[in-house]
Amino acid sequence: MTPLPASSFSDLRRQLARAGQDHGLFDDGEALQFPTTERAVAAHAARDGRRLEAGVRIERSRNLSVWESLPQQIGGSLLDENQLRVRVARDLRLGAALNLVGAEDVAIGIGLDRPDSLVTPSGPGSVTFPFSGRSEAIHLDPTEAVPTRALAAGADDLAKELVARLLLRLRERS
């Protein structure tokens, strides 16, 4: 696989921003930053009021990352399995739409940082911190290959499986 040329990074800024907007990661007209190094370029939206921090990054090696912070609720980050599944499916579609990976197969990783700050609803207007004391990030490493052409069409099923496995790992370490 041929690395992305660093000389293409200025054009990739616009492509990352447009794909993020087209897939709902960024709002149209939202102020974006474009951190760029010799190894990678990103489009990044900082947290602003109710707007969540989000970003998409591509490395010269063609590793692609998409992230978004979870919504805040009563002192923590709301962990809603259905909402997480929707976000992961969106991110898979975004990655497929960029068409920058340049390989027939991809391996997908997923993770949650700071599980001790995660909250789950426990009743009307109340939440619990089920992972209190757990500061180590939880990740599923990108070890299983998926055909790149299946990312968009299979995004919902892939997201369902990835989120289920991630939450099982989170709960088994509690």
C-alpha positions as CSV (number, residue, x, y, z in Angstrom):
1,M,0.0,0.0,0.0
2,T,1.4,3.4,-1.0
3,P,1.6,6.0,1.8
4,L,-0.3,9.2,1.3
5,P,2.0,12.0,0.2
6,A,2.4,14.7,2.8
7,S,2.0,17.2,-0.1
8,S,-1.7,16.1,-0.4
9,F,-2.5,17.1,3.2
10,S,-3.8,20.6,2.4
11,D,-6.3,19.0,-0.1
12,L,-7.2,16.3,2.5
13,R,-8.2,19.0,5.0
14,R,-11.1,20.0,2.8
15,Q,-12.0,16.3,2.2
16,L,-11.9,15.4,5.9
17,A,-14.0,18.5,6.8
18,R,-16.6,17.8,4.0
19,A,-16.9,14.1,4.9
20,G,-17.3,15.0,8.6
21,Q,-20.1,17.5,7.7
22,D,-21.8,15.1,5.2
23,H,-22.0,12.4,7.9
24,G,-23.0,14.6,10.8
25,L,-19.8,14.5,12.7
26,F,-19.4,18.3,12.2
27,D,-22.1,21.0,11.8
28,D,-22.1,23.0,8.6
29,G,-20.2,26.2,9.1
30,E,-18.6,24.9,12.4
31,A,-15.2,26.3,13.1
32,L,-12.7,23.5,12.5
33,Q,-9.0,23.2,13.3
34,F,-6.6,21.3,11.0
35,P,-3.7,19.9,13.1
36,T,-1.1,18.8,10.6
37,T,2.3,17.1,11.0
38,E,4.5,15.4,8.5
39,R,2.8,12.1,9.4
40,A,-0.9,13.0,9.6
41,V,-3.7,15.6,9.0
42,A,-6.9,16.0,10.9
43,A,-10.1,18.0,11.0
44,H,-11.1,18.7,14.6
45,A,-14.0,20.6,16.3
46,A,-13.4,21.6,19.8
47,R,-16.1,21.3,22.5
48,D,-18.2,24.5,22.3
49,G,-21.1,24.8,24.7
50,R,-23.4,21.9,23.9
51,R,-21.4,20.9,20.8
52,L,-19.2,17.8,21.5
53,E,-15.5,17.5,20.6
54,A,-15.1,15.5,17.4
55,G,-12.5,14.8,14.8
56,V,-11.3,12.7,11.9
57,R,-7.6,12.0,11.2
58,I,-5.7,10.2,8.4
59,E,-2.1,9.3,8.6
60,R,0.4,8.9,5.8
61,S,0.2,5.1,6.5
62,R,-3.6,5.4,5.7
63,N,-4.6,4.6,9.3
64,L,-7.9,6.5,9.8
65,S,-9.3,7.6,13.2
66,V,-12.8,9.1,13.9
67,W,-13.7,10.3,17.4
68,E,-16.4,12.2,19.3
69,S,-16.9,12.8,22.9
70,L,-20.0,11.4,24.6
71,P,-22.8,13.7,25.7
72,Q,-22.4,15.1,29.2
73,Q,-25.1,14.4,31.8
74,I,-25.1,15.2,35.6
75,G,-21.3,15.2,36.0
76,G,-20.3,12.4,33.6
77,S,-20.4,11.1,30.0
78,L,-23.6,9.4,29.2
79,L,-23.1,5.8,28.1
80,D,-26.1,4.9,25.9
81,E,-25.6,1.6,24.0
82,N,-28.0,2.5,21.2
83,Q,-26.6,6.0,20.8
84,L,-23.0,4.6,20.7
85,R,-24.0,2.0,18.1
86,V,-25.5,4.8,15.9
87,R,-22.3,6.8,16.2
88,V,-20.0,3.9,15.4
89,A,-22.1,3.1,12.3
90,R,-21.9,6.7,11.2
91,D,-18.1,6.7,11.7
92,L,-17.8,3.5,9.6
93,R,-19.8,5.1,6.8
94,L,-17.7,8.2,7.0
95,G,-14.5,6.2,6.8
96,A,-15.8,4.3,3.7
97,A,-16.9,7.6,2.0
98,L,-13.4,9.0,2.4
99,N,-12.1,6.1,0.2
100,L,-8.5,6.8,1.5
101,V,-7.6,3.5,3.1
102,G,-6.3,2.0,-0.2
103,A,-6.7,-1.7,0.9
104,E,-9.2,-4.5,0.2
105,D,-9.5,-5.2,3.9
106,V,-9.5,-3.1,7.0
107,A,-9.2,-3.8,10.7
108,I,-11.4,-1.7,13.0
109,G,-10.6,-0.7,16.5
110,I,-12.9,1.0,19.0
111,G,-12.5,2.4,22.5
112,L,-13.7,4.4,25.4
113,D,-11.4,6.6,27.4
114,R,-11.9,7.4,31.1
115,P,-14.6,4.8,32.0
116,D,-14.7,6.1,35.5
117,S,-16.5,9.2,34.1
118,L,-19.2,7.2,32.4
119,V,-22.8,7.4,33.7
120,T,-25.8,5.3,33.0
121,P,-29.4,6.4,33.7
122,S,-30.8,4.9,36.9
123,G,-34.2,6.6,37.0
124,P,-35.9,9.9,36.1
125,G,-33.3,12.6,36.5
126,S,-30.7,10.3,38.2
127,V,-27.6,8.4,37.0
128,T,-25.1,6.0,38.4
129,F,-21.3,5.8,37.9
130,P,-21.0,2.0,37.3
131,F,-17.4,2.1,36.5
132,S,-16.2,4.4,39.3
133,G,-12.5,3.8,40.0
134,R,-11.7,2.5,36.5
135,S,-9.4,5.1,34.9
136,E,-7.8,2.8,32.3
137,A,-9.2,3.2,28.8
138,I,-11.0,0.2,27.3
139,H,-10.2,-0.8,23.7
140,L,-10.8,-3.4,21.1
141,D,-7.7,-3.6,19.1
142,P,-8.0,-3.7,15.3
143,T,-7.3,-7.4,14.8
144,E,-10.1,-8.8,12.6
145,A,-10.1,-7.9,8.9
146,V,-13.3,-6.7,7.2
147,P,-13.7,-6.1,3.4
148,T,-13.4,-2.4,2.8
149,R,-16.3,-2.6,0.3
150,A,-18.5,-3.8,3.2
151,L,-18.0,-0.9,5.5
152,A,-20.8,1.3,4.3
153,A,-23.4,-1.4,3.6
154,G,-22.6,-3.4,6.7
155,A,-22.0,-0.4,9.0
156,D,-25.1,-1.1,11.2
157,D,-24.2,-4.8,11.7
158,L,-20.5,-4.0,12.3
159,A,-21.3,-1.3,14.8
160,K,-23.7,-3.6,16.7
161,E,-21.0,-6.3,17.0
162,L,-18.2,-3.8,17.9
163,V,-20.2,-2.0,20.6
164,A,-21.5,-5.3,22.1
165,R,-17.9,-6.6,22.4
166,L,-16.6,-3.3,23.7
167,L,-19.3,-3.1,26.4
168,L,-18.7,-6.8,27.4
169,R,-15.0,-6.0,27.8
170,L,-15.9,-2.9,29.9
171,R,-18.3,-4.8,32.1
172,E,-15.9,-7.8,32.6
173,R,-13.3,-5.6,34.0
174,S,-15.6,-3.9,36.5
